[in-house]
Amino acid sequence: MTAPSPAAGGAGVDELLDPSFLAGVEDLSMADVRALRHRAEQEEVNLSYTRRLLQGRLDIVRRELQRRAEHDGRSLVDLLPEILSEKGRGPAHGLGRHQTVQPTSPEQFETWVNGLTPGVDLSDVPALPDAGLEQAARALGAGERSLSERRRGVQQVMDTVAGELARRYRDGLADVAQLLADESRHG
């Protein structure tokens, strides 16, 4: 039996989700609070990217299982445009946040997703036996649920940090002119 994959996002996300991460945030400098926000944003982007990779694989595996059950004569390749267009998946559940960062290590995230299905080669889904596809669907589904839960936790951290920044501006504890001056020097 293979060891379970580490949790999505690994130690970086574990640290963000630890209640001590936000302890004393109200006492930190503006620069430190902004650094926390940037770190949380980066982890959220990484998790979001990983989830998209995982969801694409899961959609393909589930559609192949459905194709087989319905004896659909079309090939999986013929169905890819439909599968990947998110047709029938419903509305996106993103928060509509403007992202200013990119995933840090796409190869690492792909490796994590691939590690969810050890012994099941998803490079040739139509050649897999039903049992392999069902195993992959279960593993990918469990991975997606875990990843999404962790991502929601990171988004809550982002909201808390953003709330602290907003409070400081609202209460006159931070200066917008100083923020703009700082950004023009570093931008």
Backbone as numpy.savetxt, mean C-alpha at the origin, in Angstrom:
# Nx Ny Nz CAx CAy CAz Cx Cy Cz
7.46 -26.69 5.27 6.62 -25.51 5.27 7.50 -24.27 5.27
7.14 -23.27 4.45 7.94 -22.05 4.38 7.51 -21.09 5.48
8.45 -20.25 5.85 8.16 -19.25 6.87 7.20 -18.21 6.30
6.30 -17.67 7.12 5.38 -16.65 6.62 6.16 -15.39 6.22
5.60 -14.67 5.25 6.21 -13.42 4.83 6.13 -12.42 5.97
7.12 -11.54 6.08 7.01 -10.49 7.08 5.82 -9.59 6.73
5.35 -8.85 7.70 4.22 -7.98 7.46 4.55 -6.93 6.40
3.56 -6.53 5.65 3.75 -5.52 4.60 4.39 -4.26 5.18
5.40 -3.78 4.50 6.08 -2.58 4.94 7.18 -2.83 5.95
7.20 -4.01 6.52 8.26 -4.40 7.44 8.41 -3.51 8.66
9.64 -3.42 9.11 9.94 -2.72 10.36 9.61 -1.23 10.29
9.75 -0.63 9.11 9.43 0.80 8.98 7.98 1.09 9.32
7.07 0.25 8.82 5.66 0.43 9.12 5.37 0.01 10.56
6.02 -1.04 11.03 5.85 -1.44 12.43 6.13 -0.26 13.36
7.21 0.44 13.07 7.60 1.59 13.91 6.54 2.69 13.86
6.02 2.97 12.66 4.98 4.00 12.54 3.71 3.62 13.30
3.37 2.34 13.30 2.14 1.88 13.92 2.27 1.71 15.43
3.47 1.75 15.94 3.68 1.65 17.38 3.16 2.94 18.02
2.31 2.83 19.05 1.75 4.04 19.68 2.82 5.05 20.13
4.01 4.58 20.44 5.05 5.50 20.89 5.55 6.41 19.76
5.27 6.06 18.51 5.73 6.89 17.39 5.19 8.31 17.49
3.95 8.46 17.92 3.33 9.78 18.00 3.39 10.39 19.40
3.97 9.66 20.34 4.05 10.18 21.71 4.85 11.47 21.72
4.28 12.51 22.29 4.97 13.79 22.41 5.05 14.60 21.14
4.25 14.24 20.12 4.31 14.97 18.83 4.04 16.46 19.04
3.21 16.79 20.01 2.87 18.19 20.24 4.06 19.00 20.78
5.09 18.31 21.27 6.27 18.98 21.81 7.42 19.07 20.81
7.27 18.46 19.67 8.35 18.45 18.68 8.41 19.78 17.93
9.56 20.06 17.35 9.69 21.25 16.51 8.88 21.06 15.23
8.61 22.16 14.55 7.88 22.07 13.27 8.65 21.20 12.29
9.96 21.37 12.24 10.77 20.57 11.31 10.64 19.09 11.62
10.62 18.75 12.89 10.50 17.34 13.27 9.11 16.79 12.95
8.08 17.59 13.15 6.72 17.14 12.82 6.60 16.95 11.31
7.16 17.88 10.55 7.13 17.73 9.08 7.90 16.48 8.65
8.99 16.18 9.33 9.77 14.97 9.01 8.94 13.72 9.30
8.19 13.73 10.40 7.30 12.60 10.70 6.25 12.45 9.61
5.69 13.58 9.19 4.67 13.53 8.14 5.26 12.96 6.85
6.45 13.42 6.49 7.09 12.93 5.26 7.36 11.43 5.36
7.83 11.00 6.50 8.11 9.57 6.69 6.84 8.74 6.56
5.75 9.20 7.18 4.48 8.48 7.08 3.97 8.49 5.64
4.11 9.62 4.95 3.69 9.69 3.55 4.47 8.68 2.71
5.76 8.58 2.94 6.58 7.65 2.17 6.13 6.21 2.40
5.88 5.85 3.64 5.44 4.48 3.93 4.07 4.21 3.32
3.19 5.21 3.33 1.86 5.04 2.73 1.98 4.82 1.23
2.84 5.58 0.57 3.06 5.42 -0.87 3.62 4.03 -1.15
4.57 3.59 -0.34 5.14 2.25 -0.52 4.07 1.18 -0.37
3.22 1.30 0.66 2.16 0.32 0.86 1.13 0.37 -0.26
0.81 1.56 -0.73 -0.16 1.71 -1.81 0.35 1.05 -3.08
1.61 1.27 -3.39 2.23 0.65 -4.56 2.20 -0.87 -4.43
2.57 -1.36 -3.27 2.59 -2.81 -3.03 1.19 -3.38 -3.18
0.20 -2.67 -2.68 -1.19 -3.14 -2.78 -1.63 -3.21 -4.23
-1.23 -2.25 -5.04 -1.59 -2.29 -6.47 -0.96 -3.50 -7.14
0.29 -3.80 -6.82 0.93 -4.99 -7.38 0.16 -6.25 -6.98
-0.12 -6.34 -5.70 -0.82 -7.51 -5.16 -2.21 -7.62 -5.78
-2.94 -6.53 -5.83 -4.31 -6.56 -6.34 -4.35 -6.99 -7.80
-3.39 -6.57 -8.60 -3.35 -7.00 -10.00 -3.21 -8.50 -10.11
-2.31 -9.07 -9.32 -2.13 -10.53 -9.33 -3.38 -11.24 -8.84
-3.97 -10.72 -7.78 -5.17 -11.33 -7.22 -6.33 -11.28 -8.22
-6.49 -10.17 -8.90 -7.55 -10.05 -9.91 -7.37 -11.07 -11.03
-6.13 -11.25 -11.47 -5.84 -12.21 -12.54 -6.13 -13.64 -12.09
-5.69 -13.99 -10.89 -5.91 -15.34 -10.37 -7.40 -15.61 -10.20
-8.11 -14.66 -9.60 -9.56 -14.86 -9.39 -10.30 -14.97 -10.72
-9.90 -14.16 -11.70 -10.59 -14.22 -13.00 -10.32 -15.53 -13.70
-9.11 -16.07 -13.54 -8.81 -17.37 -14.14 -9.65 -18.46 -13.47
-9.80 -18.40 -12.16 -10.67 -19.38 -11.48 -12.11 -19.25 -11.97
-12.58 -18.03 -12.12 -13.94 -17.80 -12.63 -14.07 -18.31 -14.06
-13.07 -18.03 -14.89 -13.09 -18.47 -16.29 -13.23 -19.98 -16.37
-12.50 -20.67 -15.52 -12.55 -22.13 -15.51 -13.90 -22.63 -15.01
-14.41 -22.03 -13.96 -15.69 -22.48 -13.38 -16.84 -22.27 -14.36
-16.76 -21.20 -15.13 -17.83 -20.88 -16.09 -17.58 -21.48 -17.46
-16.46 -22.18 -17.61 -16.07 -22.76 -18.90 -16.07 -21.70 -19.99
-15.56 -20.51 -19.63 -15.45 -19.40 -20.55 -14.40 -19.76 -21.60
-14.76 -19.74 -22.85 -13.86 -20.16 -23.91 -12.76 -19.16 -24.24
-12.86 -17.95 -23.69 -11.82 -16.96 -23.97 -10.56 -17.28 -23.18
-9.44 -16.87 -23.72 -8.18 -17.08 -23.00 -8.00 -15.99 -21.95
-7.15 -16.29 -20.99 -6.85 -15.30 -19.96 -6.24 -14.05 -20.59
-5.41 -14.22 -21.58 -4.81 -13.08 -22.27 -5.89 -12.20 -22.87
-6.93 -12.82 -23.47 -8.03 -12.04 -24.04 -8.78 -11.25 -22.97
-8.77 -11.77 -21.75 -9.51 -11.14 -20.65 -8.70 -10.06 -19.91
-7.41 -9.99 -20.17 -6.56 -9.05 -19.42 -7.03 -7.60 -19.48
-7.42 -7.06 -20.63 -7.89 -5.67 -20.62 -9.06 -5.46 -19.65
-9.99 -6.40 -19.63 -11.13 -6.31 -18.72 -10.67 -6.42 -17.27
-9.79 -7.36 -17.00 -9.30 -7.58 -15.63 -8.57 -6.35 -15.11
-7.68 -5.83 -15.91 -6.81 -4.76 -15.45 -7.46 -3.38 -15.50
-8.63 -3.28 -16.13 -9.31 -1.99 -16.19 -10.12 -1.73 -14.93
-10.10 -2.64 -14.00 -10.83 -2.54 -12.74 -12.34 -2.60 -12.98
-12.75 -3.08 -14.13 -14.16 -3.21 -14.45 -14.82 -4.13 -13.42
-15.86 -3.65 -12.83 -16.58 -4.48 -11.87 -15.98 -4.47 -10.48
-14.87 -3.79 -10.28 -14.27 -3.77 -8.95 -14.92 -2.72 -8.07
-15.60 -1.77 -8.65 -16.22 -0.71 -7.87 -15.30 0.49 -7.78
-15.76 1.50 -7.05 -14.98 2.73 -6.96 -13.68 2.51 -6.19
-12.71 3.35 -6.51 -11.43 3.29 -5.80 -11.65 3.71 -4.35
-10.84 3.17 -3.47 -10.96 3.49 -2.06 -9.82 4.36 -1.58
-9.10 4.99 -2.50 -8.02 5.89 -2.12 -8.58 7.12 -1.42
-7.73 7.83 -0.76 -8.17 8.99 -0.01 -8.02 10.28 -0.79
-7.61 10.18 -2.05 -7.49 11.37 -2.87 -6.37 12.29 -2.42
-5.38 11.75 -1.76 -4.26 12.56 -1.29 -3.31 12.82 -2.46
-2.81 14.04 -2.51 -1.80 14.36 -3.51 -0.48 13.78 -3.02
0.13 12.95 -3.83 1.39 12.32 -3.45 2.56 13.10 -4.01
3.52 13.39 -3.15 4.71 14.12 -3.58 5.93 13.22 -3.60
5.74 11.95 -3.28 6.87 11.01 -3.23 6.53 9.78 -4.08
7.56 9.05 -4.45 7.42 7.83 -5.24 7.82 6.63 -4.37
7.41 5.42 -4.75 7.84 4.24 -3.99 9.37 4.18 -3.94
9.89 3.79 -2.79 11.35 3.82 -2.61 12.07 2.64 -3.25
11.44 1.48 -3.25 12.13 0.28 -3.72 11.16 -0.69 -4.37
10.72 -0.38 -5.60 9.72 -1.24 -6.25 10.11 -2.72 -6.30
11.38 -3.02 -6.48 11.80 -4.42 -6.55 11.54 -5.13 -5.22
11.78 -4.43 -4.14 11.54 -5.00 -2.80 10.06 -5.31 -2.61
9.19 -4.43 -3.07 7.76 -4.63 -2.90 7.27 -5.78 -3.78
7.82 -5.90 -4.97 7.46 -7.02 -5.84 7.92 -8.34 -5.23
9.09 -8.33 -4.63 9.60 -9.53 -3.96 8.67 -9.93 -2.81
8.18 -8.94 -2.07 7.26 -9.23 -0.97 5.98 -9.88 -1.50
5.40 -9.29 -2.55 4.17 -9.84 -3.12 4.41 -11.26 -3.63
5.52 -11.47 -4.34 5.83 -12.80 -4.86 6.02 -13.81 -3.73
6.52 -13.35 -2.60 6.74 -14.22 -1.45 5.46 -14.71 -0.79
4.34 -14.10 -1.14 3.06 -14.53 -0.59 2.62 -15.87 -1.16
3.14 -16.22 -2.32 2.73 -17.46 -2.99 3.93 -18.34 -3.30
4.67 -18.77 -2.27 5.84 -19.60 -2.54 5.41 -20.92 -3.18
6.16 -21.35 -4.16 5.86 -22.61 -4.82 4.76 -22.52 -5.87
4.19 -21.32 -6.05 3.17 -21.12 -7.07 3.70 -20.07 -8.03
4.01 -20.50 -9.25 4.57 -19.60 -10.26 3.44 -18.89 -10.99
3.28 -17.61 -10.68 2.19 -16.84 -11.29 2.55 -16.27 -12.66
3.69 -16.66 -13.20 4.06 -16.16 -14.52 3.31 -16.89 -15.63
2.68 -18.02 -15.31 1.89 -18.77 -16.30 0.61 -19.27 -15.62
-0.25 -18.35 -15.27 -1.47 -18.65 -14.52 -2.33 -19.72 -15.21
-2.54 -19.66 -16.53 -3.39 -20.68 -17.16 -2.85 -22.11 -17.02
-1.55 -22.26 -16.81 -0.96 -23.60 -16.70 -1.06 -24.16 -15.28
-1.46 -23.34 -14.33 -1.54 -23.80 -12.94 -2.75 -24.70 -12.72
-2.60 -25.71 -11.89 -3.77 -26.53 -11.54 -4.71 -25.71 -10.64
-5.96 -26.13 -10.58 -6.95 -25.43 -9.77 -6.47 -25.25 -8.33
-5.90 -26.30 -7.76 -5.45 -26.24 -6.36 -4.39 -25.15 -6.18
-3.48 -25.01 -7.12 -2.46 -23.96 -7.05 -3.06 -22.58 -7.15
-4.04 -22.43 -8.04 -4.73 -21.14 -8.17 -5.50 -20.79 -6.91
-6.19 -21.78 -6.36 -6.96 -21.53 -5.14 -6.04 -21.17 -3.98
-4.90 -21.85 -3.89 -3.91 -21.55 -2.86 -3.40 -20.12 -3.04
-3.09 -19.75 -4.26 -2.60 -18.40 -4.55 -3.67 -17.36 -4.21
-4.92 -17.62 -4.57 -6.00 -16.67 -4.29 -6.15 -16.47 -2.79
-6.09 -17.54 -2.02 -6.21 -17.42 -0.56 -5.03 -16.62 0.02
-3.83 -16.94 -0.42 -2.64 -16.26 0.10 -2.63 -14.78 -0.28
-2.95 -14.49 -1.52 -2.98 -13.10 -1.97 -4.10 -12.33 -1.27
-5.24 -12.95 -1.09 -6.36 -12.30 -0.39 -6.00 -11.97 1.05
-5.37 -12.91 1.73 -4.94 -12.67 3.12 -3.88 -11.57 3.16
-2.96 -11.60 2.22 -1.94 -10.56 2.15 -2.54 -9.19 1.91
-3.55 -9.13 1.03 -4.19 -7.86 0.72 -4.93 -7.32 1.95
-5.61 -8.18 2.68 -6.33 -7.72 3.87 -5.36 -7.18 4.92
-4.27 -7.89 5.14 -3.27 -7.46 6.12 -2.62 -6.15 5.69
-2.23 -6.07 4.43 -1.60 -4.87 3.90 -2.55 -3.68 4.02
-3.81 -3.86 3.66 -4.78 -2.76 3.71 -5.00 -2.28 5.14
-5.02 -3.20 6.08 -5.17 -2.82 7.48 -3.98 -1.97 7.94
-2.79 -2.39 7.57 -1.59 -1.63 7.94 -1.58 -0.27 7.24
-2.02 -0.24 6.01 -2.06 1.02 5.26 -3.04 1.99 5.92
-4.19 1.49 6.36 -5.15 2.36 7.07 -4.52 2.91 8.34
-3.76 2.09 9.04 -3.07 2.56 10.24 -2.08 3.66 9.94
-1.33 3.51 8.86 -0.37 4.55 8.45 -1.12 5.82 8.07
-2.26 5.69 7.41 -3.05 6.86 7.04 -3.56 7.58 8.29
-3.88 6.82 9.33 -4.30 7.46 10.58 -3.15 8.24 11.20
-1.94 7.69 11.12 -0.76 8.41 11.61 -0.59 9.70 10.80
-0.73 9.61 9.49 -0.61 10.80 8.64 -1.64 11.86 9.05
-2.86 11.42 9.30 -3.92 12.35 9.69 -3.62 13.01 11.04
-3.08 12.23 11.97 -2.74 12.78 13.28 -1.65 13.84 13.16
-0.62 13.55 12.38 0.48 14.49 12.19 -0.02 15.74 11.45
-0.83 15.55 10.42 -1.38 16.69 9.69 -2.26 17.54 10.62
-3.01 16.87 11.49 -3.83 17.59 12.46 -2.99 18.43 13.42
-1.86 17.88 13.82 -0.96 18.64 14.70 -0.40 19.86 13.98
-0.02 19.69 12.72 0.46 20.84 11.95 -0.65 21.89 11.81
-1.85 21.46 11.49 -2.98 22.39 11.33 -3.26 23.12 12.64
-3.20 22.40 13.74 -3.45 23.02 15.06 -2.44 24.13 15.30
-1.20 23.88 14.97 -0.17 24.90 15.21 -0.41 26.15 14.38
-0.82 25.97 13.13 -1.12 27.13 12.30 -2.37 27.84 12.81
-3.39 27.08 13.14 -4.65 27.65 13.63 -4.44 28.43 14.92
-3.59 27.90 15.81 -3.37 28.53 17.12 -2.27 29.58 17.09
-1.73 29.88 15.91 -0.70 30.89 15.78 0.67 30.45 16.28
0.87 29.14 16.41 2.15 28.62 16.89 3.13 28.37 15.76
2.67 28.53 14.54 3.52 28.34 13.36 3.26 29.49 12.41
4.25 29.81 11.63 4.19 30.96 10.75 4.25 30.50 9.29
3.20 30.80 8.54 3.15 30.40 7.14 4.28 31.06 6.35
4.58 32.31 6.64 5.66 32.99 5.93 6.99 32.27 6.15
7.22 31.78 7.37 8.45 31.04 7.65 8.48 29.73 6.88
7.33 29.05 6.81 7.23 27.81 6.04 7.60 28.05 4.58
7.04 29.10 3.99 7.33 29.41 2.59 8.79 29.77 2.39
9.36 30.50 3.33 10.78 30.86 3.24 11.65 29.61 3.34
11.30 28.71 4.26 12.05 27.45 4.41 11.97 26.61 3.14
10.77 26.51 2.57 10.59 25.71 1.35 11.33 26.31 0.17
11.40 27.64 0.09 12.10 28.25 -1.05 13.61 28.03 -0.93
14.12 27.94 0.29 15.55 27.66 0.48 15.89 26.20 0.18
14.96 25.28 0.47 15.22 23.85 0.30 14.61 23.30 -0.98
13.75 24.01 -1.64 13.04 23.52 -2.81 13.80 23.70 -4.03
